């Protein structure tokens, strides 16, 4: 038998060597400064991941899976691990700011890359809105714990949740933008401090909750069956969204070929252990009914276990800090994706401009902040979570396929990390991603299909004709 051969390159593939050279991946990155070390990079990853998904979304996952939500977190983690291998290899081989978008451009072609970038608007952009909505819930919990009052619903929730405008959600987006435009050193330092604090808070929660642990609260374990575990995993996956933001630091991290894959692996491992411990402690303390569909569930659990509002107030404070750090890290990733797309001519040039004073894309950052403050102000958390999840899973499918294509077409492009069990690992990554996409429900699929159609129209009407790669190639 003849060896497996891929078809010829798709239309407008950007050569990986050109991509690396343009970004200055092994030098200084296109006006950006390399200031992040490995510790800061790991903290950045944790900062991008640990937030609304565990502090707020845990209750929704428990509602679907019951005590077996621990298995849901494991299933979501396995999906992430296989895909993390692919991100680690591509991130070390092509260390640029574009993440999934750039990887797709170098392997799957411009059309696919644009749609991947379009999906990243869901992952990095819309998830900012979801995270900000969750932040607002814990701000009210903290205010109640400290002062015995909360912001009225009319000012702290969108119309779908019985309010008019979610002002705290808008506030956290604007605060993150303010810090981001000051410089990556300041942003990375703040993210590292917040990451350490929220890990400490979650460990404290586990210690308190395990003091009230009762085995009977875990039975029946799979009360909602295997289907409940799958549905819970699709929701729990939102808790892992953001680890791939590590690859958007390719031009601002020291020694990216080494540090990016190491940071991805450390981040996924720590987060998975933490999530499983929190889920087990929460259900073991009070049972699934006390956790299911409860906003600010972790604070409520600590309040009941300790019979005091002090512990819950501390958890609420930790959640406020944790979720704010996610907004900061995810907005950072979004601006770097748009910067890469702008360099290629697929979105307006304003997104690639870097301030010589702060070495940050100032206009880009404020545009992103304003655009995504709008859904944060008026959207429901449930609506944006499912759509963000399916968009993220779609980009992960593309990344797993990109590893296979890169090895076939450009075997000379190598980094410090290679996917183990190749090609089984990326193929399993594709399979698990599609499985979790199935669990998001048909209505989410319809919304996602409409979103992709709109993206295809935008590419055809704007990006295709303005592509700089097409200009160099004569169209």
N, C-alpha and C positions, 0 to 999 in steps of 0.2 A: 504494500500500500504506500502511496505517496504521502508525505507529511502534510499535516493540516496547514493550509495557506489562507490567509485573510485576503479579501478582495482588495482592489487598489484603493489608494487613499481617497477619502470622501472629499467633496468640494471644499476648498479653502481650509486646509489644515495648516496650522502655524508650526513651523519647525521648532522642536524643543530647544535646540541650541540657540535659535534666534530669540526665543522667549526668555531664556536665561540671560542672554547678552543684553537685551533691551532693559531688563529689570535691574541689572547690576547685581545679580543674585550672589555672586562671590565677592562683590566689592561693597560699595555703598548703594543703597537701593533707591535710585530715581529721585533723589532729593530727600529721601528719608534717612534716618540715622539708626545705626545698630546699637541699641542701648539695653536690650533685654537679655539676661542670662537664663540659664536653665531653670533655676528656682523661680524666677519671675514668670517664665513661660509656663511652668506647671501651675503656678497660682493663677495665671491668666486663664488657662484651660478650666480649672476648677471654678474660677470666677464666672466663666461663660456658661457653665453647666448647672451648678448647684444653685437653685433658686425656686422659682414658682412651681416647677415640676414636682418637687418633694414637699415644699412647705404648703402648697395649695392643691396641686393636682393629685396628691396621694389619696385624698378622699374620693375623687372620681374613679381612680383605679380600683380602690377597695369596693366601691359600689358595683363594679363589674365582676370582680374576681373573688371577693370575699377574702378569707384568710390566705387563699392561694395567690394573693397579690405578690407574695415573695417570689413565686415562680414567674409571675408576669415580669417582675424586675429582672430576673435572671434571663428570661427569653429576650427581653429588650437589650440586655447587656451583651448576650451572645451575638445578636444582630450587629451591635456596635463594634464588637471585638473583631469580627471578620472584616468589616468595612474599615475599621481603624488600621488594620494591617495594610490595606490598600492605600489609605491616606498617608500612612507612615512612609511607605515606599515612594509614592509620588512626591510627598513633601520633601523627602531627602534628595530625590533625583531632580526635581524642578522646584527649588525653593523660591517661589515668587508670591506676591500678595494675592493673586487671583484665586487661590484654592481650587475648588471643584471646577469653576469656570475655566481657569487656565489649563487645568489637566485635560478637560474635554476639548479645548481648542487645539491642544497639541496632539490629540489622538483621534477624536471623533468628528472633528470638523466644526466650521463656524456656526452653522445652523443649530446643531446640537448644543454647542457651547453657549450660544445666546439663550436657548431655552433653559439650560442649566443655570445660567446667571439669573434668568427670570424666576426660576424656582427658588434661587437663593434669596430673592426678595421676600419670599415667604419665610424661609428659615431664619434669616438674619433680621429682616425688616419687620414682618408681621409678628414674629415672636417677641420683638421689643414691645409691641402693643399688648400682647398677652401677658408678658412678664410685668408690665407696668400696671395692668389691671389687678394682678395678684398682689403687687406691692401696695396698692390702695387698700385692699382688704386688711392687710396686716398693720398698716398705719392706723386704721380705725381701731383695731384690736389693741395696739399700743396706747393710743389715746385713752381708750376705755380703762386700761389697766393703770395708767398713770394719773388720770384726772377724773375718771368716771363719766366721761362724755365722749361722743363720737361726732364726726362730721355728718351732717344730714345727708340722706340718700340722694337728694337732688343735686348735691355737689360731689358725691363720691362714687357714683355709679352711672353707667350709660342707660339709655332709654330701655333697653331690653331687660335690665336688672332693676327697674323701678325708679331710676333717677333721671337726670337731665344731662349732666356732664361730669366726667370723672376728673376733677382737677388734680388730685394727687398723682394720677397716672401721667398727666401732662407735665407736672412739676418734675418728676423723676427723669423723664426723657430730656427735659431742658437742662437739668443739673448735669446729666451725663455728657451732653453735648458741650457744655461749658468746660468741663474738665478735659475732654478729648481735644479741644482746640488749643489747649495750653501746651500740650506736648506729650509724647509717648512715655517719657521718663516719669512724669507726674501721674499719668494714667496707670502705668504699670505698677508704680509704687502703691497707689490707692487700691488697685485691684488685689495686690498681694496681701495687703493688710486686711482687706475685707474677706478674702478667701480663708485666711487663718482664723479670723473671728467666727465665720459661719461654720467651719468644721468643728471648732470648739463648742459652739452652741448646739449643734446636732449630736455631738458626743455627750454633752450634758443632758440632752433630752433622753437619749438612750439609757443613761445611768438612772435617771429618775423613773422612766417608764418601766424599766426592768424590775424595779423594786415592787411593782404591783403586778408583775407577770403571773398569769394563770393559764395553764395548759388547756383548760377547757374552752378558753376563748378562741382556740385555733380549730375547734371541731364543730361541725364537719369541715374538713380542710378545703376540699374542692366543692364547696356548696353550690357553685354556679356552673360546675362542669368544665370540660376542656375549652368550650367556647367562651366561657367567662375569662379563663386565663388568657386566651388570645386577645379578646377585647380589652382586657386589662393591660396587656402588654402594649397594644397600640396606643393606649393613653399613657402608660408608664414610659414609653419611648420619648415622649416630650421632655421627660426629666433628664434625658441624656443629650438632647439637642444642644449643640454649642461646642462639643469637643473638637470638631473639625475647624473651628475658628482659630485653633493653634496654627493651622497651615496658612492663615492669612497674614501671619507675622513674618513671612519669609524674608522680607527686606528690612526688618527692624530688629531681628534677633541675632545674637552673636553665634557664629558657627552653625547656621541653620541646618546644614546637611546632617549634623550629628544630633543637635538638640531637639529638632522638631519631632522625629520619630520617638525619641526617649520620652519627651513630654507627653505625647499622645498615649503611650502605653501606661505611664504612671497615672495619668489623669483618669483613664477608663478603669484601671484597677482600683484606685482609691474610691472613686465615686460608686462603683458597684458594691463594694463592701459596705460603704456608708448607707446606701439606699436600702439594702437588704436588712441591715441592722435596725434602721429606723422603722421600716414597715413591720418587722417582727415585733419590735418593742411596742409600737403603737397599738397593734391588734391584740397582742398578748396582755396589755394593760387593761383595756376596757372592752375589747371585742369589736368585731367589724361594724356593728350597728352604730356604735358611738363615734366611729371614724367616717363612715360612709356619708358622702354629700354634705360634709360639715366644712364651711369656710374657716380658715385659720385653725385647722384641726389640731395641730401640734400644741398650740397654746391652750386649747380647751382641755386636752388630755393632761397636760402638766397641772393645770388649775384643779382638775378633779382629783388627780393622784395626790397632790400636796395639800389639797383643801385650802388653797391660797391663790391670790391673783399675782403674787410676786414672781413665781416661777414662770407663769404664763406670760407675764410682761417681759421677762428676760428673753423668752423664746420669740416673742413678737418683735422685740428689738433686733434680735439676731436675724429674723426673717426680713425685716426692713433693710438691714445692711446687706444681707445676702442677695436679695432680689435687686437692689440697686446696683450691685456689682455685676449682675448678669446683664442689666440694661447697658452698663458701661462697656462690657466686653463684646456683647453682640452688636452694639452700634459701631464699635471699632471695626468688627469684621465686615459689616455692611458697607462702610465707607471704603474699605480697601478693595472689596469686590467691584464696586462702582468705579474706583480709580483704574483698575485693570481694564474694565470694559471701555472706559473712556479713552485710554491709551490706544485701544484697537479701533476707535471710531464708532463703536456700536451704541454708545450713549453720548450726550453732549460733552464737550471738552471741559466744561466748568468743573466736572467731577475729578479731573486729573491734576488740577492746579494745586501746587503745594506752596504754602507760605514760607518764604525764605527766613522769616523771623522765628516761627515756631516749628518749622519742618513738619507741619500737619496740613491735611487738605481741609482748610477752614470752611470754604463755601460748601463743599461736599457735605461736611458734617452738619452744618446748619440746615441745609436742604433736607437731609435725611431726618433730622430731628423734627422739623416742621411737618413733613409729610406723614411720619408715623406717629406723631402726637395726635393726629386726627382720629384714627381708629382706636387709639388708647383712650381717648376721651369719650367715645360713643359706642364702643363694641362690647359684646359679652365675651367673657373668657372662653366659654365652651365653643363658641363659633370659630375663634381664631386658632384654638389648640388643634383641632382635627385637621384643618386646612394646612397649618404649619407642618404637622406631622407627615402628611402624605407628600407635601412638596419636598421635605427633607429626605424622605425615603427614596424619592425619585432621583434626587441628586446623588445619593449613595449608590444606587444601581449604576448610574453613569460612571462613578469613580471606580467601582469594581471592574466594570468592562474596560475602562481606560487603562488599568494596569495590564490587562491581557494584551490590548492593542499596542501599548508602548513597548512591551517586551518583544513583540513580534516584529514591529516596524522599526524600532530604534533600540536594539539590544545594547548599543554602546552607551546609552544614557542611563547611568546607574548612580545610586546614592549609597548611603551607609547602611540602609536597611533593605532587606528583601523579604517579600511576603513568604511565610512558611507554607509548606504543603501546596505550593503552586502547581497547577491552576485550581485545585480543589477549593482552596480558601476563598478566592474571589467569587467563584461560582456559588459557594454556600452563602456568601454575603449577598449576592443577588437574590438567591432563593428566600432567605430570611426576610429581606427587605420587601419583596413582593408579598410574602405571607402576612407581614404586618400591615402593608397597604390594604390588603383584602379586609383586614379587621377594622378599618376606619369607617366602613359602611357606604352604601350606595350613594347617599346624598353628598357625602364628601367627594366621592369620585366624580359626580356630576359637576360640582363646583370646581374641582381641579381641572376637569376637561375644558370647562369654559375659560379658566385662567390660562391654560396652555394655548388655546385658540387665540386669545387676546395677545399673548406673547408672540405667537407666530405672525400675527398681523402687524405688530409693532416692528418686528424684525424686517418683514417684507417692505414696510412703508418707510423705515428709517435706517436701521442698521445695515441692511444688505447693500444699499447704494453708497453709504458713507464709510464702509469698512476700509481701513488703511491697508490691510493685507490685500484686498481686492485692487486697490489703487496701485500698489507696488507690482501686482501681477498683471496689471492691465485689464482688471475686471474679471 
